[in-house]
């Protein structure tokens, strides 16, 4: 099983100290976090794409390319690429370039996006939310297959008549489908035979298990071997060396969830809800190394996933605290999980042409 981290590159004010963290400082700290994750043998680091003032990463491929120069083994992925409002040709070229710079470690995690800012920014209509994604995903997958592409064009993409799309990646570029719980999206990933990443950021994780069953059944009916298709869960969590560290994580992520909740009409969160989510059936993968290990293993029993990515950098968390959390994840949680499941730490990805 692969263990990794992901972040959106939060910027803003530390709720404890009042210190403001801007994009330059956040990106500088982020390079150190990815470098440490690589040194500790973690498998994956992902960066989300957002076009909002509270996040520093609007161009994840660019940031991942910078990280490629400072790392050796860790896989570098978007988390996610908002494909609906992007150009699939440029996405392919950017991540093919990342794959070459990283010697075969680039990946795309494609999704429709949980925020809508990119749609008006790039001139797309929200009512085309799903058709945009479906058409552009089809084009992106065709781009993986051949240097020369003939594409008839569609409602949202122009015709491409026998043109070469370069550079080509070191291997067949992995494309994952990221979903937030929509059954239709889950089934689409299965029909296409693409790896599935399921975001679980609230509720009781076991209630999402039927989505993995739906995915595997859709894959089987489409002629794919479900056992050969990788799956991931992407969750919120934090490895804390003390109660104070856990308190810092709670305050930072609560500020984010309440701010977003005001936009979307969610009720405010509170410490009692957070503490309940730390329990065996909750969605917070936070606590001591042993608690986080137990939560990962318990959910692996439910989902049988091949990868777990933890979003620990939610809101403004002091850089030294984040580095300590990554250290604990890499030195205590990951070895314990691997020992229990029987997997090894990260190795250089194979330079094959058959990887999804």
Secondary structure, 3 states (H helix, E strand, C coil): CEEEEEECCECEECCCCCCEECHHHHHHHHHHHHHHHHHCCCCEEEECCCCCCCECCCCHHHHHHHHHCCCCCCEEEECCEEHHHCCHHHHHHHHHHHHHHCCCCEEEEEECCCCCHHHHHCCCCHHHHHHHHHHHHHHHHHHHHCCEEEECCCCCCCCEEEEECCCCCCCCCEEEEEECCCHHHHHHHHHHCCEEEEEECCCCHHHHHHHHHHHHHHHHHCCCCHHHCCEEEEEEEEECCCHHHHHHHHHHHHHHHHHHHHHHCCCCCCHHHHHHHCCCCCCEEEECHHHHHHHHHHHHHHHCCCEEEEEEECCCCCHHHHHHHHHHHHHHHHHHHHHHHCCCCCCCCCCCCCCC
